[in-house]
Amino acid sequence: KRLAVAKKYLNEGNTVLFYEEVFKASYGYLGDKLSIPVSELSKENISEILASRAVSEETTSNLIETLDRCEMARFSPSSDVQEQDVYEQAVEIISKIEEELK
């Protein structure tokens, strides 16, 4: 749902809300999927849990990179991050995590 909202913001050209929504969508998905309480959601915890569940280092690395890109774009408006790339990467990473956790 959140990625659909992010796509709406992307289409509207609202970059601040777009990056915020992609970030929240990723964290929300991971919290739910990996049963991580919100208070313990961090890139380090996520990385450790994904590794313990045999998710590839490449997928985990791509996830962290996407989260970093969202944070950078949210807090540094002059960044050279491309919104469409971030959106597509987020969708792809969630799909890969789903496949690798089966």
Helices and strands as residue ranges (DSSP letters): H 2-12, H 15-34, G 38-40, H 43-52, H 57-75, H 83-101
